[in-house]
Amino acid sequence: MKNIKIFALLAALMLPFAANAQHQYVVNAKKLGAPVQPTMYGIFFEDINFGADGGLYAELIENRSFEFPQQLMGWNIFGNVAVRDVNPAFERNPHYVTLSDPGHHDKFTGVENHGFFGIGLKSGMDYLFSVFARTGGKSRIRVELVDADNNPIAKQSIDVSGGEWKKYTATLRSPKTDAKGFLRIFLESPASVDLDHVSLFPADNWNGLRRDLVNDLKDLHPGVFRFPGGCIVEGTTLAERYQWKNTVGPAENRPLNQNRWNFTFPHRLFPNYFQSGGLGFYELFLLSEEIGAQALPVVSVGLACQYQNRDDEADVVHVPVDQLQPYIDDALDLIEFANGATDTPWGKVRAEMGHPAPFNLQQIAVGNEQWGELYAERLVKFVDAIRARYPQMKIVGSSGPSPDDSEGKQFTYGWEQMRRLKVDLVDEHFYRNQDWFMQNVARYDNYDRRGPRVFAGEYACHVKEPPVGVPEGKNVFEAALCEAAVMTGFERNADIVHMATYAPLFAHEEGWQWRPDLIWMDNLSTVRTPNYYVQQMFACNAGTNVLQLTEDKQPVTGQDGLCASAVYDKNTGKYILKIVNTADAEKAISVTFRGVKTLGDGTVVTLHSDRMDAVNTVKNKNVVVPQTSRITCPGNILSITIPAKTFALYCF
């Protein structure tokens, strides 16, 4: 039945008809329009929904260095176990555990860790265990992988000797797949042993990251990668802001930071949600290279989260303007870390970590969603300092948390200040319902072309009334379709819109706090949402130049439920047409490509569902997926029928 539906859909898309089509579109292929920036479609990563620890970061042990405020959170202990900090292995992570004799030959001492919502074990996969240990004489520990039924399924003993901290390793192969396994460590000798930085990684990790999630990102072909946030850049207090210098160097000596998302949503509370720093700036720059995206790091402007604080709480919210230099230095040093020669202080750190070549950073964002005078008077100090030392570096500022003045005059004021400060791009955020998205397809048609340029840094359609039986905020097909519609507006206005990134990126099935999200995961697999496929279809078919597409000399921005854009790709010589039909009925369209004799053979990719509440899930990942077929147009007039509720992409 499914194949019959797909065939019927494709047949409808390719149905020929004469000039009596409902809609007559014209694509001006004679003249290339504005360049489409290589950064046009990208991704934004923030450690929310267990996106880093428990998600992209492949470490399977929670609280591996015993540095949570409750030092044994995440651990079960039995026998004689103590937490200590005398002569630690790592200065910035001073706590460790001591396993000592339980006092009876039939008793045992040890610890267990269940990871993040269980440890996902895959049949035949090797798991790389490591620990830093020391002992007063000679000791032995036994390391076990244990399944959800409490059965040890792999084990290995490790001999520990000497009073100096040393790293010990073991490889354990799982004979079965189990989403809820865990790690157990026994003391097997009378002599005590100190343990620190207990770690377990799957052998197929990519530079410490989950390979399946890395592959999901690569398949998006993003042009820009914004990180590490988001609100965590700001912190609830300045002391809890994200500090990139704490996330480079040896992972075992990167200090813990509280994640502001562990307490923000009391209805989805995760008191064990912290940032280990294992997924740090070095790894994020490496990931940018791997997925072919330009990095866009975000640094603190010296303002804590204004949502969570009052502006008059000076000691918590903001650094005095005359005391900003350490924050400015962090921004300048970050650029040096990314691009500096190996004989510079921070370029040397990058080289020692394994990347002597520069990362070729071209842009930096200062602040996240800050607003008002507090932001502007601090941002100017950063702009002046960055321009003075790195005049070619693009600077991204913010227009505040709202895409308009519906919540006050912050948006207009923000744009006024960004123009005054002459930042290169202005970061706009919009989490709005489907009505707002459809009303804003033409949002950028009348923006000031003199600049600055636009970065749609965080956006997602949140359906205002979820269908019965569908939880609020789920990634329903309707949201994806509305996002495709507004993205035709991004594309049509590529002269002013230079970057756009959906948000948030990741969510764990058991650890989410915010939704919808682009990619979902559990401990064993990932789920590509309908929204993911919209992003992929645009990014993989971005083209190099906009082509003017009109109906009755007007852009197609929602008339009769239709939105459309067109581009040309100089690299491939392809014409690419994107049409979104949000209406409840199919639409017959004739598209004339002026300046083209014959379109010839091409492909059509469609994203469609008969149900607007359709979602992809762990149990059924392919409810809404793109379908590709061949198409031929012997002349320059493409005659098509777009089914209801469909995003269709044509490439000739």
C-alpha positions in Angstrom: 0.0 0.0 0.0 2.8 2.4 0.8 4.5 1.9 -2.6 1.2 2.5 -4.3 0.8 5.8 -2.4 4.3 6.9 -3.4 3.7 6.0 -7.0 0.4 8.0 -7.0 2.2 11.0 -5.4 5.0 11.0 -8.0 2.5 10.5 -10.8 0.6 13.6 -9.7 3.8 15.6 -9.5 4.7 14.7 -13.1 1.2 15.1 -14.6 1.5 17.2 -17.8 -1.0 19.8 -18.8 -1.4 22.8 -21.0 -1.4 26.5 -20.3 -4.6 26.3 -18.3 -2.7 25.6 -15.1 -3.9 27.3 -12.0 -0.6 29.2 -11.6 1.8 30.6 -14.1 5.3 31.1 -12.7 8.2 32.7 -14.5 11.9 32.0 -13.6 14.3 34.6 -15.0 17.2 32.4 -15.9 18.7 35.1 -18.1 20.1 37.1 -15.2 21.7 35.7 -12.1 20.7 37.3 -8.9 22.4 37.7 -5.5 25.0 35.1 -4.5 23.8 32.5 -2.0 26.4 32.4 0.7 28.1 29.1 1.5 27.0 29.7 5.1 23.3 30.0 4.1 22.0 26.8 5.8 23.7 25.5 8.9 23.3 24.1 12.3 23.3 25.4 15.9 24.5 23.4 18.8 23.7 24.0 22.4 24.0 21.6 25.4 20.3 21.3 26.0 18.2 18.1 26.1 21.4 16.2 27.1 22.9 17.3 23.7 26.5 17.0 24.9 27.1 14.8 27.9 24.7 11.9 27.2 24.4 12.9 23.6 26.9 14.0 21.0 29.8 13.4 23.4 30.3 9.7 23.4 31.4 9.3 27.0 29.2 6.7 28.7 30.0 7.5 32.3 28.1 10.1 34.2 30.1 12.2 36.7 33.3 10.3 35.7 35.6 12.6 37.9 33.4 12.7 41.0 33.0 16.5 40.7 29.3 16.9 40.8 28.3 19.0 43.9 27.1 15.7 45.3 30.3 13.9 44.5 28.7 10.4 44.2 25.7 11.5 42.1 25.4 9.0 39.2 27.2 6.3 41.2 25.9 3.3 43.2 28.4 2.2 45.8 28.8 -0.9 48.0 31.3 -1.9 50.6 34.0 0.5 51.8 34.0 3.5 49.5 35.1 7.0 50.3 35.5 10.3 48.4 38.8 12.1 48.9 40.7 15.1 47.6 44.2 14.7 49.1 47.0 14.8 46.6 44.6 14.6 43.6 45.5 13.5 40.1 44.1 16.7 38.6 44.2 20.2 40.0 40.9 21.4 38.6 39.1 18.1 39.3 40.4 17.2 42.8 37.9 14.6 43.9 38.4 10.8 43.6 37.2 7.6 45.3 39.1 5.2 47.4 38.0 1.5 47.4 39.1 -0.3 50.5 38.7 -3.7 52.0 35.1 -4.4 53.0 36.2 -6.1 56.2 34.9 -9.6 55.5 35.9 -12.3 53.0 32.3 -12.6 51.8 31.7 -8.9 51.3 32.6 -6.7 48.3 33.6 -3.2 47.7 32.9 -1.4 44.4 31.0 1.2 42.4 28.5 1.1 39.6 27.6 3.7 37.0 24.5 3.5 34.8 25.5 6.4 32.6 23.0 8.7 31.1 19.6 6.9 31.2 21.5 3.6 31.0 24.6 2.7 29.0 23.8 1.6 25.4 25.7 -1.6 24.5 25.8 -3.0 21.0 26.5 -6.6 20.1 30.1 -7.1 18.9 31.1 -3.5 19.8 34.3 -2.9 21.8 34.1 -0.5 24.7 37.3 1.3 25.7 37.6 1.6 29.5 40.2 3.8 31.2 40.8 5.0 34.7 43.5 6.9 36.6 44.6 4.9 39.6 47.1 4.6 42.4 47.7 2.3 45.4 50.0 2.0 48.4 51.3 -1.3 47.2 49.7 -3.7 44.7 45.9 -3.8 44.0 43.6 -5.3 41.5 40.2 -4.1 40.2 37.7 -6.0 38.0 35.8 -4.0 35.4 32.5 -5.4 34.1 29.9 -4.6 31.6 26.5 -5.6 33.1 23.2 -5.9 31.2 19.8 -4.6 32.3 19.0 -7.9 34.0 22.1 -7.5 36.2 24.1 -10.2 34.4 27.8 -9.5 33.8 28.4 -9.9 30.1 32.1 -8.9 29.8 34.8 -8.4 32.3 38.5 -7.9 32.7 40.9 -7.5 35.7 43.4 -4.7 36.0 46.5 -4.8 38.2 47.4 -1.4 39.8 50.8 -0.7 41.3 52.6 2.2 42.7 51.7 5.3 44.6 51.7 7.7 41.6 48.7 8.3 39.5 48.8 6.4 36.3 46.3 5.7 33.5 45.1 2.1 33.1 43.0 0.8 30.2 41.0 -2.2 29.2 38.8 -3.2 26.2 35.5 -5.0 26.8 33.5 -6.5 24.0 29.7 -6.7 24.4 28.2 -10.0 23.3 24.7 -8.5 23.1 22.7 -5.3 22.5 21.2 -3.6 25.5 20.1 0.0 25.8 20.2 -0.1 29.6 23.5 -1.7 30.5 25.9 -0.4 33.1 29.5 -0.5 34.4 30.6 -2.2 37.6 34.0 -2.0 39.2 35.0 -4.4 42.0 38.0 -4.2 44.3 39.6 -7.7 44.0 42.5 -7.2 46.5 43.0 -6.4 50.2 45.0 -3.3 49.3 43.1 -0.1 48.8 43.0 1.7 45.5 42.3 5.3 44.4 40.3 5.8 41.2 39.7 9.0 39.2 38.3 9.9 35.8 36.5 6.7 35.1 35.8 6.6 31.4 34.1 4.3 28.9 33.8 5.0 25.2 32.4 2.9 22.3 35.3 2.0 20.0 33.6 3.5 17.0 33.6 7.0 18.4 34.9 9.8 16.2 37.3 12.0 18.2 35.2 11.3 21.3 31.9 12.0 19.6 29.0 9.6 18.8 29.7 8.5 15.2 26.0 8.1 14.3 25.3 11.7 15.3 28.3 13.0 13.5 27.1 11.2 10.4 23.6 12.8 10.8 25.3 16.2 10.8 27.6 15.5 7.8 24.5 14.4 5.8 23.0 17.8 6.4 25.9 19.4 4.5 25.7 22.5 6.7 27.5 25.7 5.7 27.9 27.1 9.2 28.1 25.6 12.7 27.2 27.9 15.6 28.3 26.8 19.1 28.3 26.4 22.1 25.0 28.3 22.7 22.6 29.7 23.4 21.8 30.5 26.9 24.6 28.5 28.4 27.0 31.1 27.0 25.4 33.6 29.3 25.0 31.4 32.4 22.4 32.0 35.1 25.2 33.9 36.9 28.5 35.1 35.3 30.4 32.5 37.3 28.3 29.8 35.5 28.8 31.3 32.0 30.5 29.1 29.4 34.2 29.7 29.4 35.9 28.2 26.4 39.4 28.2 28.1 38.0 25.6 30.6 37.2 23.3 27.7 40.6 22.9 26.1 43.7 20.9 27.1 43.5 17.4 28.6 39.9 16.3 29.1 40.6 14.9 32.6 41.6 18.4 33.8 38.7 20.4 32.4 36.6 21.7 35.3 32.9 20.9 35.7 30.4 23.6 35.0 26.7 23.7 36.0 24.4 23.5 33.1 21.7 26.2 33.4 19.2 23.7 31.8 19.3 21.4 34.8 16.9 23.6 36.8 15.2 25.8 34.2 12.2 23.6 33.6 10.8 22.2 36.9 8.4 20.0 35.0 11.4 18.4 33.3 14.0 18.7 36.1 17.4 17.0 35.7 19.5 17.8 38.8 22.3 15.7 37.4 22.7 17.8 34.2 26.2 19.3 34.2 28.9 20.1 31.6 32.0 18.0 32.0 33.8 20.0 29.3 34.8 16.8 27.5 33.1 18.2 24.4 35.0 21.4 24.3 36.0 24.1 21.8 38.8 22.0 20.3 36.4 19.1 19.6 33.8 21.5 18.2 36.3 23.1 15.8 37.3 19.6 14.7 33.6 18.8 14.1 33.2 21.9 12.0 36.0 20.7 9.8 34.6 17.2 9.6 31.1 18.3 8.5 32.5 21.0 6.1 31.0 24.0 8.0 32.4 27.3 8.9 32.7 27.6 12.7 30.8 30.4 14.4 31.8 30.4 18.1 29.8 32.5 20.6 31.5 34.3 23.5 30.1 36.0 26.6 29.7 39.8 26.4 29.9 40.1 30.2 26.1 39.7 30.7 24.5 36.8 32.5 21.1 35.6 31.2 18.7 38.6 31.3 15.7 36.3 31.3 16.7 34.9 34.7 17.9 38.1 36.4 16.9 41.7 36.9 19.1 44.3 35.2 19.7 46.0 38.6 21.4 42.9 40.0 24.8 44.2 38.9 26.9 41.7 40.8 25.1 38.8 39.1 24.0 40.1 35.7 26.8 42.2 34.3 30.4 43.2 34.5 31.0 47.0 34.7 32.1 48.3 31.4 35.4 49.4 32.7 36.1 45.8 33.9 35.4 44.0 30.7 39.0 43.4 29.6 39.2 39.8 30.7 36.1 39.0 28.7 37.4 40.9 25.7 40.7 39.0 26.1 38.8 35.7 26.0 37.3 36.7 22.6 40.7 37.8 21.2 42.4 34.7 22.6 39.8 32.5 21.1 40.6 33.9 17.6 44.3 33.2 18.4 43.4 29.7 19.5 41.6 29.1 16.2 43.9 30.9 13.8 47.2 31.8 15.5 50.6 30.5 14.6 52.1 27.7 16.7 54.5 30.1 18.3 51.6 32.2 19.8 50.4 31.2 23.3 47.0 29.9 22.2 48.0 28.7 18.8 50.6 26.6 20.7 47.8 25.1 22.8 45.9 24.1 19.6 49.0 22.6 18.1 49.7 20.6 21.3 46.2 19.2 21.2 46.9 17.8 17.7 46.0 20.5 15.2 49.0 22.6 14.2 47.2 24.0 11.2 44.8 26.9 11.9 41.1 26.3 11.8 40.6 29.4 9.6 38.0 31.0 11.7 36.2 33.8 9.8 33.5 35.0 12.2 32.7 35.3 15.9 29.5 36.1 17.8 29.5 38.3 20.9 26.6 37.7 23.2 23.5 35.5 22.7 20.1 36.9 23.2 21.0 40.1 25.1 19.2 43.3 24.7 19.0 47.0 25.7 21.6 49.5 26.7 23.4 47.0 28.9 24.3 44.9 25.8 25.1 47.8 23.4 27.5 49.6 25.7 29.4 46.4 26.2 29.3 45.1 22.7 31.0 48.3 21.4 34.1 47.5 23.5 34.4 44.1 21.9 33.8 45.4 18.4 36.5 48.0 18.8 39.0 45.5 20.1 38.3 42.8 17.5 38.4 45.3 14.7 41.7 46.7 15.9 43.5 43.3 16.0 41.5 41.2 13.5 40.0 43.7 10.9 38.9 40.9 8.6 36.9 39.0 11.3 33.2 39.2 10.9 31.3 40.1 14.0 27.8 38.8 14.8 25.6 40.9 17.2 22.1 40.3 18.5 18.7 41.9 18.0 17.4 40.4 21.2 15.1 37.5 22.0 12.1 38.5 20.0 11.7 38.7 16.2 9.6 41.9 16.5 8.5 44.5 19.0 5.5 42.5 20.2 7.3 42.1 23.6 8.5 45.7 23.8 10.8 47.8 21.7 13.9 45.6 22.2 13.9 44.4 18.5 13.9 47.8 16.9 16.4 49.2 19.5 18.6 46.2 18.9 18.7 46.7 15.2 19.4 50.4 15.6 22.3 49.7 17.8 23.7 47.0 15.5 23.7 49.4 12.6 25.3 52.0 14.7 28.1 49.6 15.8 28.4 48.3 12.2 28.4 44.7 13.1 28.5 42.4 10.0 25.5 40.2 10.9 22.5 40.5 13.3 21.3 37.3 15.0 17.5 37.0 15.0 15.6 34.3 16.9 12.1 33.2 16.3 10.3 30.3 18.0 6.7 30.9 16.8 3.6 29.1 15.6 2.6 28.1 12.1 0.5 31.3 11.6 3.5 33.5 12.3 5.7 31.5 9.9 3.3 31.8 7.1 2.8 35.5 7.7 6.6 36.0 7.6 7.5 34.3 4.3 8.1 37.8 2.9 9.7 39.0 6.1 13.0 40.0 4.5 11.7 41.4 1.2 11.7 44.9 2.5 14.8 44.9 4.8 17.4 47.6 4.4 19.8 46.3 1.7 22.6 48.5 3.1 23.1 46.0 6.0 24.0 44.6 8.4 23.2 41.2 7.0 20.8 38.8 8.7 21.6 35.6 10.6 18.5 33.7 11.5 20.4 32.0 14.4 17.6 30.2 16.2 14.2 29.3 14.7 11.7 26.5 14.7 7.9 26.3 14.1 6.0 25.4 17.3 2.5 24.4 16.3 0.1 26.4 18.5 -2.5 23.6 19.0 -1.0 20.1 18.9 -3.3 17.5 17.4 -5.1 15.2 19.8 -2.8 12.5 21.0 0.4 14.4 19.9 2.5 15.9 22.8 3.1 19.6 22.6 6.2 20.6 20.8 6.7 17.3 18.9 8.3 17.5 15.4 5.1 17.2 13.4 5.1 17.4 9.7 3.1 20.6 9.7 5.9 22.4 11.5 8.4 21.2 8.9 6.2 22.4 6.1 5.9 25.9 7.6 9.7 26.0 8.0 10.2 25.1 4.4 7.8 27.9 3.4 9.7 30.6 5.4 13.0 29.2 4.1 12.0 30.1 0.5 11.9 33.6 1.9 15.5 33.2 3.2 16.6 32.0 -0.2 14.8 34.7 -2.2 16.5 37.3 0.0 20.0 35.8 -0.1 21.4 39.3 -0.6 20.4 40.1 3.0 20.0 36.7 4.7 23.5 35.1 4.9 23.0 32.4 7.5 20.2 30.4 9.1 20.3 27.7 11.7 17.4 25.7 13.1 17.3 25.2 16.9 17.7 23.2 19.1 19.8 20.6 17.4 19.6 17.5 19.6 17.3 15.9 22.2 17.5 12.7 24.1 14.3 10.7 24.2 14.5 10.4 28.0 16.3 13.7 28.8 14.5 16.4 26.7 13.5 19.7 28.2 12.6 21.6 25.1 11.0 20.6 21.8 10.7 20.4 18.9 14.3 19.5 18.0 16.1 18.6 14.8 17.5 15.2 15.7 16.3 12.9 18.4 18.3 10.0 20.0 18.2 7.2 22.5 21.2 5.3 23.8 21.5 3.2 20.6 20.1 5.1 17.6 19.1 8.5 16.2 15.9 9.8 14.6 15.9 12.3 11.7 12.8 14.4 11.9 10.7 15.9 9.1 12.3 19.2 10.0 15.7 17.6 9.4 14.8 16.6 5.9 13.6 20.1 5.1 17.0 21.5 6.3 18.8 18.8 4.3 16.8 19.5 1.1 17.6 23.2 1.2 21.3 22.8 2.2 22.1 20.1 -0.4 20.4 22.3 -3.1 21.5 25.7 -2.0 22.9 26.8 -5.4 25.2 29.7 -5.9 22.8 32.5 -7.1 19.2 33.4 -6.7 17.0 33.4 -9.7 14.0 35.7 -9.8 10.7 33.7 -9.6 7.4 35.5 -9.9 3.7 35.1 -10.6 2.2 38.2 -12.2 5.5 39.9 -11.5 5.2 39.3 -7.8 7.2 36.9 -5.6 5.4 33.8 -4.5 5.0 34.2 -0.8 1.9 32.3 0.3 -0.7 33.2 -2.3 -3.2 30.3 -2.6 -1.0 28.4 0.0 2.1 28.4 -2.3 5.6 29.6 -1.6 8.5 29.3 -4.0 12.1 30.2 -4.8 14.6 29.3 -7.4 18.4 29.2 -7.6 21.2 28.4 -10.1 24.3 26.5 -9.3 27.4 27.6 -11.2 29.3 24.6 -10.0 26.9 22.0 -11.5 25.1 24.1 -14.1 21.8 23.1 -12.5 18.6 25.0 -12.1 16.9 24.3 -8.8 13.2 25.1 -8.0 11.6 24.8 -4.6 7.8 24.9 -4.1 5.9 24.5 -0.9 2.2 23.8 -1.1 0.6 24.3 2.4 -3.0 24.2 1.0 -5.4 21.4 1.4 -5.7 20.8 -2.3 -3.2 20.0 -5.1 -2.1 22.9 -7.3 -1.4 22.8 -11.0 1.5 25.0 -11.9 3.3 25.9 -15.1 6.9 27.3 -14.7 8.6 29.0 -17.6 12.4 29.2 -17.4 13.2 32.3 -19.5 16.6 32.1 -21.2 16.6 28.3 -21.2 15.9 26.3 -24.3 15.6 22.8 -22.8 15.6 21.8 -19.2 16.0 18.1 -20.1 16.4 15.3 -17.6 16.2 16.1 -13.9 15.0 14.9 -10.5 12.2 15.7 -8.2 12.4 15.3 -4.4 9.2 15.5 -2.4 8.5 15.6 1.3 4.8 14.8 1.9 2.4 13.3 4.4 -1.3 12.8 4.4 -1.2 13.6 8.1 -0.1 17.0 9.4 0.6 15.4 12.8 2.9 12.7 11.4 6.2 12.3 13.3 9.3 10.1 13.0 10.0 8.1 16.1 12.6 5.6 17.3 10.2 2.8 16.6 9.2 4.2 13.2 11.9 6.4 11.7 10.5 6.6 8.2 7.0 8.0 8.6 8.0 11.2 6.7 11.1 10.9 4.5 12.0 12.4 1.1 11.1 10.5 -2.1 13.2 11.0 -5.2 12.2 10.2 -8.8 13.3 11.2 -12.3 11.6 13.8 -14.4 12.0 15.1 -18.0 11.1 18.5 -19.5 11.7 18.6 -23.2 11.4 22.4 -23.4 11.7 25.3 -21.0 8.1 25.1 -19.6 7.8 22.8 -16.6 4.2 21.6 -16.1 3.6 20.1 -12.7 1.0 19.3 -10.1 2.0 19.8 -6.5 -0.1 17.6 -4.1 -1.6 19.2 -1.0 0.7 19.5 2.0 4.0 18.9 0.0 7.4 20.4 -0.3 8.8 19.6 -3.7 12.2 20.3 -5.1 13.1 20.1 -8.8 16.6 20.0 -10.2 17.5 20.2 -13.9 
